[in-house]
Structures are given as structure tokens and as C-alpha cells.
Amino acid sequence: MLEKKLTGRVPAEWVKKKIFQRLPVDFLKRLRAMEDVTSTLSDAMDNLGLTGAISARVLKPNLPLHCMVGQAVTVRNVARQGTVTSLAQQGVNKMGEQEAYNLAEPGDVVVIEGLLDVSNMGGQSASLAHRSGCAGAIIDGSYRDPQSSVSCDFPIWSKGTTPITGKWRLETVEINGHVRIADVSVQAGDLVAADDGGVVFVPFAMVEKVLLEAERIDKGDQAQKADIASGVDLATLAKTKYK
């Protein structure tokens, strides 16, 4: 895979990875075929002694009935030093999430460690992410212009919306490095799954093991659902081991 040319939105040394190892396409297809993918992955990770699930109470989806599975392209934002008035007068915007869109492959998920009550992604930014082929975004923080992401069917899981711009309040200090999302450690290239239940992150090195365990659980769930639908009595259901 050829390295992409950087846009210059952040210093080149702040881009930790231009490319990262890709998961087999088949893995992603198998995960997208599951019902209740975040619940199933969360159970699989419990069984394997891993953590990485975040409830929708913490990271709320902007669009109902959306399921997203992809690899993370990461952004880390921090608060800028100085007064908002002076920084606005200087007119220097240090938001750099667009560099992540530039480096993303179609289907990747933008994962932002950001600030609360300050926009880490605006409407035009969401439109650019969508145009670049990103599947959606996970934001540990806020975003603004919610109607823009809804109108282009771009799903976002976040801590809420805000009218307050991040241009003079935050700066992007790292792309495709390590971020923490609701106390979960995430690296560029890790698996991301999100739906109405919440968000699950799976470390890249563990994806195959988690997938196999999730498929075992999903198979049992499907068998149980079929038995319930067919009218199997409660006593039989109670003593049947499905997973």
C-alpha cells in the first residue's frame, strides 16, 4: 500500500502512522453479519478476560439503527493555552482531524479523544469524513452542527452536541497514535464496532480470537431465538445450554 501525502494540517512528526496493518476483509464481513454485534463482542471479550465495551449512555449515537464495524484512525485533541478572545483574533485554527480522513481507507472509523462541550468535529468536517469514505466517528467529547451529519447519514457516537467551536479552544497533537476513549485504550488499526447498544474496541492482535468466540456466542443466540420463536416451553429453554 502506498503512503499518502500529508495535508499539513498538523506537523508531520505528530502523525504516528501513515499506514497500519489491515484486518482481513472476511473478518469485517463476518462481524457485520452478526445481530447485536456490540453485545456479542462484549460477551466474547468478557470470556477472554478483555475490556473494551462502552455503553450508549456514555457515548450516544446520533442516528438510530446504525451498525458500524471498521478499523480505527485516531485523533488526539488537547486544550489550547491562552484566552479564547486572543486566539480568535489571531485566527489560527489548530484542529487537525482532517488529516485522519486523508489517511483513512474506505470503511475506517474516526476515533477522537477530545474535549467536552467544545466541538471536536463540525458539520463541514463530518461531511468531509463522509466524502472520504469513513464509516462514522467515535468522539470522547462533543461535536456540533448535528443536522449536517444526519443529512449525510454519517453516524457519530459522542458525549453530546455543542454550539461552541473548537477552533480557538483545542489543538490536535497526534494522529494515528494512542488515544483513550472513556478509559478504554485504543490504537490506530484496532477494531471498532458500534450500534444502538454502544461501542466496543478490540485490540488488533486479539481480533481473530474475539471473532471466533463471538461467532460461537452468536450461533448459540440464534439457536435460542429460534427455539423461543418456535414455542419451545420454558422448562426446556431453562435447561438447554446454548453457549
TIMAR-740738 format. One line per field, with one value per residue: y, z, x of N, C-alpha, C in turn; residue in three letters; residue number from 1. Coordinates in pm, whole numbers, plus 32768, in hexadecimal, padded with zeros to 4 digits. Example, Ala and Ser with C-alpha at 12.3 -4.5 7.8 and 13.67 -1.06 7.14 Angstrom:
BEGIN
nnorth	c(7DC7, 7F1F)
nup	c(830C, 82C4)
neast	c(8527, 8505)
canorth	c(7E3E, 7F96)
caup	c(830C, 82CA)
caeast	c(84CE, 8557)
cnorth	c(7EB6, 8003)
cup	c(830C, 8313)
ceast	c(8528, 850A)
type	c(ALA, SER)
seq	c(1, 2)
//
This chain:
BEGIN
nnorth	c(7F89, 80DC, 81F9, 8311, 846B, 8569, 8664, 8741, 87AF, 8779, 8775, 86A5, 85F1, 85B6, 8500, 83BE, 82CB, 828D, 81BF, 8087, 7F31, 7E60, 7DCF, 7C8E, 7C98, 7BE6, 7BBB, 7CA8, 7CA0, 7BBE, 7C15, 7CEB, 7C5F, 7C00, 7C02, 7CF9, 7D56, 7DE3, 7D8F, 7C7D, 7C79, 7CF2, 7C2C, 7B5F, 7BCC, 7BE2, 7AD1, 7A99, 7B2A, 7C3A, 7DA1, 7EA8, 7F0E, 800B, 80B4, 812E, 81F8, 828C, 82C3, 8343, 82E9, 83A4, 835F, 8282, 8116, 80D9, 801C, 7FEF, 7F82, 7F7B, 7FE3, 80A4, 81F7, 82DF, 8407, 84FD, 85F8, 8724, 8825, 8979, 8A71, 8BB5, 8CD6, 8CC4, 8DA1, 8E28, 8D5D, 8D31, 8E26, 8E16, 8D54, 8C50, 8B0E, 89DD, 88E0, 8793, 86AF, 866C, 8604, 84FD, 849D, 84B3, 83EC, 830B, 81D4, 8162, 8116, 8121, 8192, 82C4, 831D, 83DC, 846C, 855D, 86A4, 8702, 87AA, 8851, 887A, 8769, 8713, 87A4, 87FF, 8815, 878B, 868A, 8652, 8646, 8569, 84A2, 84B6, 845D, 8352, 82E7, 821A, 827A, 8327, 8327, 83DE, 844B, 8531, 8663, 86C9, 879E, 8841, 877D, 8741, 8732, 8645, 858D, 85BD, 8562, 845D, 83FE, 834C, 8395, 8359, 83E2, 84C5, 8586, 86AF, 8800, 8968, 89E7, 8A4A, 8993, 8A06, 8AD6, 8A70, 8970, 8890, 87B1, 86B0, 85BE, 84BD, 8386, 82F8, 8298, 829B, 82EB, 8281, 82BF, 8245, 8161, 80CA, 8111, 80C5, 8133, 807E, 7FBB, 7EEF, 7F70, 7F70, 7FD5, 801E, 8044, 7FF2, 8046, 806E, 7FA9, 7F5C, 7E9F, 7E1D, 7E13, 7D2D, 7C6D, 7C3E, 7B5F, 7A87, 7AEE, 7B0C, 79FD, 7998, 7A40, 79F0, 78EE, 7925, 79B9, 78F8, 784F, 7905, 792E, 782F, 781B, 78F0, 788A, 77AB, 7828, 78B8, 77E6, 777C, 76D9, 764B, 76F2, 7664, 75AF, 7664, 76DB, 7616, 75E0, 75F7, 76F5, 7788)
nup	c(8000, 7FA6, 8042, 80AF, 804E, 8139, 81BD, 8247, 8319, 841E, 84C9, 8429, 84CE, 8591, 852B, 8563, 84E0, 8389, 82F9, 8355, 83C7, 8321, 836A, 8307, 81FD, 820A, 831D, 8374, 82E1, 834F, 8454, 8427, 83DA, 84BD, 85AF, 86A4, 86D3, 877D, 887F, 886C, 8834, 8920, 89DD, 8980, 89AE, 8AC4, 8B02, 8AB1, 8B57, 8B22, 8B05, 8A80, 8A35, 8A19, 8A96, 89FB, 8A91, 8ADA, 89EA, 8900, 87E9, 86BB, 85F2, 85D5, 85C8, 8537, 84DB, 8503, 8497, 8496, 8460, 853B, 8506, 85A4, 8674, 8743, 8819, 88D1, 89CE, 896F, 89C5, 8A50, 8A28, 89AC, 891C, 88C6, 882F, 876B, 86EB, 867D, 85C3, 8581, 8536, 85D3, 85BD, 8552, 84EC, 83EA, 8372, 83BF, 832B, 8231, 8238, 825B, 81F2, 8121, 81E8, 82DE, 8436, 84D9, 85FD, 8714, 881B, 88E0, 8941, 8A32, 8A03, 8947, 87EB, 8740, 8646, 8536, 8462, 834F, 835F, 83A3, 82B7, 8206, 826E, 8238, 811E, 80ED, 8114, 8211, 830C, 83E8, 8526, 8668, 8789, 88A0, 893E, 88C7, 87A7, 8692, 85D1, 859B, 84E2, 83ED, 83E7, 83FF, 8315, 824E, 828D, 8342, 843F, 8598, 86D0, 8809, 8920, 891C, 888C, 882A, 8807, 87FE, 8770, 8729, 86BE, 8730, 8823, 8841, 87E3, 86F2, 873E, 86FD, 860A, 85A8, 867D, 87D2, 8889, 898E, 89CF, 8A80, 8B5A, 8AE0, 8A3C, 88FC, 87C3, 8681, 8577, 860F, 8647, 8621, 8690, 8680, 86EA, 8736, 883B, 889E, 88A2, 883E, 8863, 87D8, 880A, 8704, 86F1, 876D, 86E0, 8639, 86F0, 8792, 86D5, 868A, 877F, 879E, 86C5, 8715, 87F2, 8775, 86CE, 878C, 87F7, 871B, 86FD, 87ED, 87CF, 86F8, 876E, 882F, 8787, 870A, 87CD, 889B, 89DE, 8B21, 8BEE, 8B62, 8AD1, 8BA6, 8C03, 8B31, 8AA1, 89F1, 89B4)
neast	c(8054, 803E, 80CD, 8013, 8010, 8048, 7F68, 7FBE, 7F34, 7F75, 80B3, 81A7, 822F, 817C, 80D3, 80AC, 8091, 8080, 8016, 7F7C, 7F6C, 7E82, 7D46, 7CC7, 7BDC, 7B0C, 7AE8, 7A6E, 7981, 7906, 78D9, 7829, 774D, 76D8, 75CD, 7580, 768D, 7743, 76FC, 772D, 7840, 789C, 7859, 78FE, 79FA, 79F4, 79FE, 7AFD, 7B99, 7BC0, 7B9D, 7AD1, 79E0, 78E6, 77D2, 769F, 7638, 7711, 779F, 76E5, 7618, 75DD, 7535, 742D, 7418, 74FC, 7615, 776A, 78A3, 79FD, 7B56, 7C26, 7C7E, 7D3C, 7D1D, 7DA8, 7D4E, 7D96, 7D6E, 7D9C, 7E90, 7E62, 7D88, 7C39, 7BDE, 7CCB, 7D43, 7C81, 7C8A, 7D88, 7D56, 7DAC, 7D79, 7D94, 7D2F, 7D44, 7CC7, 7C87, 7D66, 7D64, 7C8B, 7CF8, 7DBC, 7D29, 7C94, 7B84, 7A6B, 7AE9, 7AEB, 7ACA, 7B68, 7B61, 7C0D, 7BA1, 7B26, 7A31, 78F9, 795D, 798A, 7A06, 79E9, 795C, 783F, 7891, 797D, 7923, 789B, 7973, 79FB, 7940, 793B, 7A3A, 7A24, 7A1C, 7987, 7901, 7903, 799F, 7993, 7A2E, 79BF, 7931, 786A, 7803, 76F8, 7627, 755F, 75DC, 767A, 75AD, 7519, 75C4, 75CD, 768E, 770D, 7740, 77CF, 77CC, 7812, 7757, 76BB, 7719, 7716, 7806, 7931, 7A5F, 7B3B, 7BD5, 7C0B, 7C72, 7D7E, 7E03, 7EDC, 7F42, 7F37, 7EBA, 7F2E, 7F43, 7E15, 7D27, 7BEA, 7AD7, 7B5A, 7BBB, 7CC7, 7D44, 7DD0, 7E47, 7DBD, 7D44, 7C1F, 7AD8, 798E, 783D, 76F3, 7593, 75A9, 769D, 7801, 7918, 7A6C, 7B70, 7CAE, 7DA1, 7E48, 7DAF, 7CCC, 7C86, 7C68, 7B9B, 7AD1, 7A9B, 7A3B, 795F, 78C4, 7884, 77E3, 7719, 76A9, 7632, 757A, 74D2, 7464, 73D7, 731E, 728D, 7216, 7176, 70C8, 7048, 6FAC, 700A, 6FF6, 7012, 7097, 7137, 71D5, 725C, 7309, 73AC, 74E8, 756E, 764D)
canorth	c(8000, 8155, 825E, 8388, 84EC, 85AE, 86E3, 87AD, 87E6, 876E, 8757, 861C, 859B, 8593, 8490, 834C, 8264, 82AE, 8145, 801F, 7EAD, 7E55, 7D52, 7C4D, 7CC8, 7B81, 7BD1, 7D15, 7C71, 7B61, 7C64, 7D38, 7C03, 7BDC, 7C55, 7D2B, 7D3D, 7E14, 7D38, 7BFE, 7C91, 7D0A, 7BA9, 7B16, 7C06, 7BB5, 7A46, 7A94, 7B7D, 7CBA, 7E0D, 7F03, 7F34, 808A, 80B8, 819F, 8266, 82DB, 82F0, 8339, 82F1, 840F, 8323, 81FE, 80A1, 80D1, 7FC2, 8014, 7F2E, 7FA4, 7FF8, 812B, 825E, 8326, 8495, 8528, 8689, 875A, 88B0, 89DC, 8AD3, 8C3D, 8CFA, 8CAE, 8E20, 8E41, 8CF4, 8D4B, 8E9A, 8DE6, 8D0C, 8BD7, 8A94, 896E, 885F, 8748, 862D, 864F, 85B0, 8471, 847A, 84A5, 836E, 829C, 8184, 8156, 80BD, 813E, 81DE, 832F, 830F, 8458, 8490, 85EC, 86F8, 8708, 882C, 8898, 8828, 8722, 86F9, 87F7, 87CA, 8805, 8721, 860B, 863D, 861C, 84DF, 844F, 84B5, 840F, 82C4, 82B8, 81DD, 82C6, 835E, 8318, 8456, 845C, 85C1, 8698, 86F6, 87FE, 883C, 86F3, 872B, 8713, 85B6, 8542, 85CD, 850F, 83D4, 83E1, 832E, 83C4, 8337, 844D, 84ED, 85EB, 871B, 8885, 89CE, 8A2E, 8A1D, 896A, 8A45, 8B28, 8A33, 88F2, 8875, 8724, 869B, 853A, 8473, 82F6, 82C8, 825E, 82F0, 82AE, 82A1, 8293, 81EF, 80EE, 80E8, 80F2, 80E2, 8133, 7FF8, 7F64, 7EDC, 7FBF, 7F4B, 802F, 8017, 8088, 7FC9, 808D, 8062, 7F47, 7F5E, 7E22, 7E2D, 7DD2, 7CA8, 7C0F, 7C3D, 7AD9, 7A39, 7B26, 7AEA, 7970, 798A, 7A85, 799B, 7880, 795E, 79DF, 787C, 7826, 7965, 7915, 77B4, 783B, 7940, 7831, 775A, 787F, 78D6, 776D, 7759, 767A, 766E, 7735, 7603, 757D, 76D3, 76F4, 75AF, 75CF, 764A, 7728, 77C4)
caup	c(8000, 7F9D, 80A8, 807C, 8068, 81A6, 819B, 8290, 8381, 8499, 84A9, 83FC, 853A, 85E4, 84EA, 8592, 8478, 830F, 82D7, 83BB, 8396, 8307, 838A, 8291, 81DB, 8237, 83AB, 8381, 82AC, 83B2, 84C5, 83FC, 83C8, 853F, 85F3, 8727, 86CB, 87F1, 88F1, 8856, 8847, 89AE, 8A1F, 8955, 89F3, 8B50, 8B0A, 8A96, 8BB8, 8AE5, 8B17, 8A0E, 8A15, 8A51, 8A82, 89B2, 8AEF, 8ADB, 8961, 88C6, 8757, 8684, 8592, 8605, 856F, 84E7, 850D, 84C4, 84B7, 8446, 84A8, 8571, 84EB, 8623, 8682, 87D0, 882C, 8957, 89DB, 894E, 8A2B, 8A2A, 8A2F, 8930, 88D2, 8881, 87CB, 86FD, 86A1, 862D, 8554, 855E, 8556, 85E5, 85B5, 84E7, 84D5, 835B, 834B, 83D1, 82B8, 81C1, 8243, 826A, 8183, 812B, 8252, 835D, 8498, 851A, 868F, 8746, 88A8, 88D3, 89B0, 8A49, 89F2, 88DC, 8773, 870A, 85BB, 850A, 83F5, 82D6, 837A, 8396, 8228, 81CA, 8299, 81E9, 8094, 80E7, 8121, 829B, 832D, 8453, 8587, 86F9, 87C1, 8931, 8943, 8885, 871B, 8679, 8553, 8590, 846C, 837A, 83E7, 83E7, 8289, 81F6, 82C2, 837B, 84CC, 85FC, 875D, 884F, 89A2, 8909, 882C, 8860, 879F, 8816, 8716, 8762, 8673, 8787, 88A8, 8845, 8776, 86D8, 875A, 86D0, 85AB, 859D, 86EE, 8841, 88C8, 89F4, 89B8, 8AF7, 8BA7, 8A91, 89EC, 886F, 8765, 85F4, 853F, 8661, 8618, 865F, 866F, 86C6, 86C5, 8799, 88C1, 88C8, 8853, 886D, 8823, 87E6, 87DD, 8684, 8702, 87A8, 8691, 860A, 8762, 87BB, 866B, 8696, 87F6, 8782, 866B, 8766, 8841, 8719, 86A3, 87F9, 87FF, 86AD, 871D, 8859, 8794, 86A7, 87C9, 8869, 871F, 86E6, 883A, 88FB, 8A63, 8B76, 8C37, 8B05, 8AB7, 8C1D, 8C18, 8AB6, 8A9B, 8969, 899C)
caeast	c(8000, 808C, 80B3, 7FD1, 804F, 8007, 7F2B, 7FFE, 7EDD, 7FC3, 813F, 81B9, 825E, 8108, 808F, 80F8, 808C, 8037, 7FCF, 7F83, 7F46, 7DF4, 7D01, 7C8C, 7B56, 7AAC, 7ACC, 7A0E, 7900, 78CB, 78A8, 77B4, 76DB, 76A1, 756B, 75AD, 771D, 778F, 76DF, 7771, 78D0, 78B3, 7858, 7976, 7A6D, 79EA, 7A2B, 7B8D, 7BDF, 7BE1, 7B3C, 7AD0, 7957, 78B7, 7742, 7668, 7623, 778D, 77B3, 765F, 7612, 7589, 74D9, 7400, 7416, 7576, 767D, 77E8, 7917, 7A6F, 7BD3, 7C31, 7CE2, 7D2E, 7D3D, 7DAD, 7D43, 7DAB, 7D48, 7E01, 7EB6, 7E43, 7CFA, 7BEE, 7BD9, 7D4A, 7D59, 7C24, 7CBE, 7DF9, 7D18, 7DF7, 7D2E, 7DF1, 7CEA, 7D85, 7C88, 7C7F, 7DD8, 7D3A, 7C39, 7D54, 7E06, 7CCA, 7C63, 7AF3, 7A3C, 7B2A, 7A9D, 7B14, 7B5F, 7B9A, 7C17, 7B8D, 7AFC, 79A2, 78B7, 79A2, 797C, 7A79, 79C7, 78EC, 77F0, 78E1, 79DD, 78DA, 7881, 79F2, 7A14, 78E5, 796B, 7AB7, 7A05, 7A19, 7907, 78C4, 7962, 7990, 79CF, 7A2C, 79B2, 78BA, 7872, 7799, 76AF, 75F7, 750C, 7633, 769B, 7531, 74F0, 7618, 75C5, 7711, 76F4, 77A0, 77B8, 7814, 77DC, 76F1, 76D0, 7737, 7725, 7884, 799B, 7ADE, 7BAA, 7C2A, 7C0A, 7CBB, 7DDC, 7E20, 7F6A, 7F6F, 7EE3, 7EDC, 7F7C, 7EF5, 7DB1, 7CD2, 7B5E, 7A8C, 7BB5, 7BE6, 7D3D, 7D2D, 7E3D, 7E21, 7DB5, 7CEF, 7B96, 7A6D, 7904, 77E0, 7666, 753F, 75D1, 7715, 787D, 797A, 7AEF, 7BBA, 7D39, 7DBA, 7E84, 7D4E, 7C50, 7C60, 7C34, 7B1A, 7A71, 7A74, 79E7, 78E1, 7874, 784E, 7776, 76AD, 7667, 75DB, 750C, 7475, 741C, 7378, 72B4, 7239, 71C5, 710F, 7066, 6FFC, 6F53, 7043, 6FC6, 7073, 70E8, 719D, 7230, 72AC, 736F, 73FB, 7562, 757C, 76D2)
cnorth	c(807D, 81B5, 82D8, 8405, 8533, 8636, 875A, 87EB, 87DA, 8755, 86C3, 85BE, 8575, 8524, 8412, 82DA, 829C, 8237, 80E5, 7F9D, 7EA1, 7DCD, 7D12, 7C7E, 7C67, 7B92, 7C3A, 7CEC, 7C16, 7BAC, 7CB2, 7CE0, 7BE0, 7C3A, 7C83, 7D1E, 7D6F, 7DBE, 7CB5, 7C0E, 7CA9, 7C87, 7B5A, 7B4A, 7BE5, 7B29, 7A38, 7AED, 7C04, 7D22, 7E69, 7F32, 7FB3, 8097, 8135, 8211, 82C3, 8316, 82D8, 833F, 8362, 83D8, 8299, 8194, 809E, 8071, 7FDD, 7FB8, 7F59, 7FB0, 808C, 817C, 82C3, 83B7, 84B5, 85C0, 86AE, 87EC, 890C, 8A39, 8B5F, 8C58, 8CE6, 8D2D, 8E38, 8DD9, 8D06, 8DC0, 8E74, 8D95, 8C8F, 8B5D, 8A1F, 88E7, 8812, 86C2, 8608, 85FD, 851C, 8444, 8461, 841E, 82F4, 8254, 817A, 80EE, 80D1, 8196, 8247, 8326, 8384, 845D, 8528, 8630, 86F9, 8799, 8887, 883F, 87ED, 86FD, 874E, 87B9, 87B5, 8797, 8698, 85EB, 860F, 858C, 847F, 8445, 8462, 8379, 828F, 8286, 822C, 82F5, 833A, 838E, 8457, 84F1, 85E8, 86B7, 8759, 87EF, 87B1, 86DA, 8705, 867F, 8561, 8548, 857B, 847F, 83A5, 83C9, 835C, 8394, 839A, 8463, 855F, 8656, 87A0, 88E8, 8A0D, 89F5, 89F3, 89B3, 8A90, 8AE8, 89B1, 88ED, 87DF, 870F, 8612, 84FC, 83E4, 82C8, 8288, 82C5, 82A1, 82DF, 8267, 822A, 816E, 8119, 80B9, 811C, 80E7, 80A4, 7F97, 7F5A, 7F33, 7F87, 7FA6, 8019, 805C, 8063, 8015, 8070, 7FF7, 7F57, 7EDA, 7E38, 7DDB, 7D42, 7C40, 7BFD, 7BB0, 7A85, 7A6A, 7B05, 7A5B, 7959, 79CE, 7A32, 7925, 78B0, 797E, 7964, 7849, 7882, 794A, 7896, 77CD, 788D, 78EA, 77DB, 77AD, 789A, 785E, 773C, 76F2, 76A8, 76A4, 76D4, 75CC, 75E9, 76E8, 768F, 7596, 762E, 7675, 775C, 77B9)
cup	c(8000, 800D, 8069, 80A0, 80D6, 8178, 81DB, 82FB, 840C, 8471, 8489, 846D, 8599, 85A6, 8509, 852E, 83FF, 82E1, 834D, 8380, 838C, 8331, 830A, 827A, 820E, 82CB, 83BD, 834D, 8311, 842A, 84A0, 83EC, 844C, 8569, 8678, 8735, 8747, 886C, 88E5, 8869, 88DA, 89FC, 89FE, 899F, 8A88, 8B5F, 8AF8, 8AF5, 8B83, 8B08, 8A9E, 89E6, 8A5F, 8A32, 8A35, 8A0F, 8AF1, 8A51, 8914, 882E, 8728, 8625, 85C5, 859A, 850E, 852B, 84BE, 84F4, 845C, 849C, 84CB, 852E, 855D, 861E, 8718, 87D6, 88BC, 8956, 89B5, 89C4, 89F8, 8A33, 89A8, 88DB, 8884, 8814, 8753, 86A8, 864B, 85B5, 8527, 8591, 855F, 85ED, 853D, 84C7, 8442, 8329, 835B, 835C, 823E, 81C1, 8248, 81E6, 8190, 8192, 82D8, 83B4, 84D9, 85B1, 86CE, 87DF, 88AD, 8953, 89B9, 8A3C, 8990, 8861, 8746, 8677, 8599, 8493, 8375, 82E7, 836C, 8304, 81DF, 81F0, 8249, 8159, 8083, 80F8, 81AE, 82BE, 8396, 84B2, 8615, 8737, 8859, 894A, 88F4, 87F2, 8704, 85ED, 853C, 8515, 83F1, 8373, 83CD, 8353, 822A, 822A, 82F6, 8411, 8526, 8685, 87AE, 88D9, 8997, 88A5, 8875, 87ED, 879E, 87C0, 8764, 8724, 86CD, 8810, 88B2, 87D5, 876C, 86E7, 872F, 8674, 85A3, 8604, 8754, 8875, 8935, 89E0, 8A2B, 8B45, 8B60, 8A39, 895C, 881E, 86D8, 85BE, 8591, 8625, 8667, 8632, 86BF, 8690, 8731, 8828, 88F7, 886A, 8892, 881C, 883F, 87B6, 8760, 8696, 8735, 8751, 8668, 867C, 878E, 8754, 8677, 870E, 87E1, 8725, 86B6, 87B7, 87E8, 86E8, 870E, 8807, 8792, 86C6, 8788, 8823, 8741, 86FF, 880A, 8803, 86FD, 8757, 889B, 8989, 8ABB, 8BC1, 8BE0, 8AE6, 8B2B, 8C2D, 8B9C, 8AB8, 8A0A, 894C, 8A1B)
ceast	c(8058, 8067, 8073, 801F, 8001, 7FD1, 7F71, 7FA8, 7F1C, 8054, 8153, 81E1, 81EC, 80B5, 80E0, 80FC, 8043, 7FE3, 7FDA, 7F50, 7EAF, 7DBD, 7CCE, 7BFD, 7AEC, 7A88, 7A5F, 7984, 78BB, 7893, 782B, 7739, 7699, 7630, 75A7, 7645, 7768, 7777, 772B, 7808, 78F1, 78B6, 78D6, 79F1, 7A6B, 7A24, 7AC2, 7BDD, 7C0A, 7B76, 7B42, 7A46, 792F, 7823, 7717, 7640, 769B, 77A9, 7731, 7665, 75B7, 751F, 74AD, 740E, 748C, 75D8, 76FC, 7857, 798A, 7AEC, 7BE4, 7CA0, 7CD1, 7D5E, 7D41, 7DB0, 7D5D, 7D81, 7DBC, 7E1B, 7E97, 7DAE, 7CB8, 7BEE, 7C59, 7D65, 7CFD, 7C54, 7D36, 7DCA, 7D61, 7DAB, 7D90, 7DAC, 7D21, 7D47, 7C80, 7CF6, 7DB7, 7CE3, 7C91, 7D9A, 7DAA, 7CB3, 7BCB, 7AC9, 7A7E, 7AD1, 7AF7, 7AFD, 7BAA, 7B98, 7C10, 7B63, 7A64, 7972, 78FE, 799D, 7A01, 7A63, 794D, 78A4, 783E, 7948, 799B, 78BE, 78FF, 7A14, 79BE, 7914, 79E9, 7AA0, 7A08, 798D, 78BA, 792F, 793A, 79D9, 79BF, 7A32, 7936, 78D6, 7802, 775D, 7674, 75A2, 7560, 7655, 7620, 750C, 7545, 7622, 764D, 7700, 7766, 7774, 780B, 77D9, 7778, 7719, 76E5, 7734, 77B1, 78F4, 7A18, 7B54, 7C0A, 7C3D, 7C58, 7D21, 7DF1, 7EB6, 7F9C, 7F06, 7F17, 7F42, 7F20, 7E93, 7D69, 7C44, 7B0D, 7ADA, 7BDC, 7C5B, 7D28, 7DA7, 7E05, 7E25, 7D64, 7C64, 7B36, 79E8, 78A8, 7754, 7614, 7564, 7647, 7789, 78D5, 79FA, 7B35, 7C49, 7D54, 7DEA, 7E21, 7CD2, 7C28, 7C27, 7BAB, 7AAF, 7A40, 7A1A, 795F, 7889, 7839, 77D6, 76FE, 7661, 7607, 7563, 74A4, 7423, 73B2, 7302, 7254, 71DF, 7156, 70A1, 700F, 6FA2, 6F87, 7020, 7037, 70CD, 7157, 7203, 7290, 731E, 73C6, 7472, 7578, 7609, 7727)
type	c(MET, LEU, GLU, LYS, LYS, LEU, THR, GLY, ARG, VAL, PRO, ALA, GLU, TRP, VAL, LYS, LYS, LYS, ILE, PHE, GLN, ARG, LEU, PRO, VAL, ASP, PHE, LEU, LYS, ARG, LEU, ARG, ALA, MET, GLU, ASP, VAL, THR, SER, THR, LEU, SER, ASP, ALA, MET, ASP, ASN, LEU, GLY, LEU, THR, GLY, ALA, ILE, SER, ALA, ARG, VAL, LEU, LYS, PRO, ASN, LEU, PRO, LEU, HIS, CYS, MET, VAL, GLY, GLN, ALA, VAL, THR, VAL, ARG, ASN, VAL, ALA, ARG, GLN, GLY, THR, VAL, THR, SER, LEU, ALA, GLN, GLN, GLY, VAL, ASN, LYS, MET, GLY, GLU, GLN, GLU, ALA, TYR, ASN, LEU, ALA, GLU, PRO, GLY, ASP, VAL, VAL, VAL, ILE, GLU, GLY, LEU, LEU, ASP, VAL, SER, ASN, MET, GLY, GLY, GLN, SER, ALA, SER, LEU, ALA, HIS, ARG, SER, GLY, CYS, ALA, GLY, ALA, ILE, ILE, ASP, GLY, SER, TYR, ARG, ASP, PRO, GLN, SER, SER, VAL, SER, CYS, ASP, PHE, PRO, ILE, TRP, SER, LYS, GLY, THR, THR, PRO, ILE, THR, GLY, LYS, TRP, ARG, LEU, GLU, THR, VAL, GLU, ILE, ASN, GLY, HIS, VAL, ARG, ILE, ALA, ASP, VAL, SER, VAL, GLN, ALA, GLY, ASP, LEU, VAL, ALA, ALA, ASP, ASP, GLY, GLY, VAL, VAL, PHE, VAL, PRO, PHE, ALA, MET, VAL, GLU, LYS, VAL, LEU, LEU, GLU, ALA, GLU, ARG, ILE, ASP, LYS, GLY, ASP, GLN, ALA, GLN, LYS, ALA, ASP, ILE, ALA, SER, GLY, VAL, ASP, LEU, ALA, THR, LEU, ALA, LYS, THR, LYS, TYR, LYS)
seq	c(1, 2, 3, 4, 5, 6, 7, 8, 9, 10, 11, 12, 13, 14, 15, 16, 17, 18, 19, 20, 21, 22, 23, 24, 25, 26, 27, 28, 29, 30, 31, 32, 33, 34, 35, 36, 37, 38, 39, 40, 41, 42, 43, 44, 45, 46, 47, 48, 49, 50, 51, 52, 53, 54, 55, 56, 57, 58, 59, 60, 61, 62, 63, 64, 65, 66, 67, 68, 69, 70, 71, 72, 73, 74, 75, 76, 77, 78, 79, 80, 81, 82, 83, 84, 85, 86, 87, 88, 89, 90, 91, 92, 93, 94, 95, 96, 97, 98, 99, 100, 101, 102, 103, 104, 105, 106, 107, 108, 109, 110, 111, 112, 113, 114, 115, 116, 117, 118, 119, 120, 121, 122, 123, 124, 125, 126, 127, 128, 129, 130, 131, 132, 133, 134, 135, 136, 137, 138, 139, 140, 141, 142, 143, 144, 145, 146, 147, 148, 149, 150, 151, 152, 153, 154, 155, 156, 157, 158, 159, 160, 161, 162, 163, 164, 165, 166, 167, 168, 169, 170, 171, 172, 173, 174, 175, 176, 177, 178, 179, 180, 181, 182, 183, 184, 185, 186, 187, 188, 189, 190, 191, 192, 193, 194, 195, 196, 197, 198, 199, 200, 201, 202, 203, 204, 205, 206, 207, 208, 209, 210, 211, 212, 213, 214, 215, 216, 217, 218, 219, 220, 221, 222, 223, 224, 225, 226, 227, 228, 229, 230, 231, 232, 233, 234, 235, 236, 237, 238, 239, 240, 241, 242, 243)
//
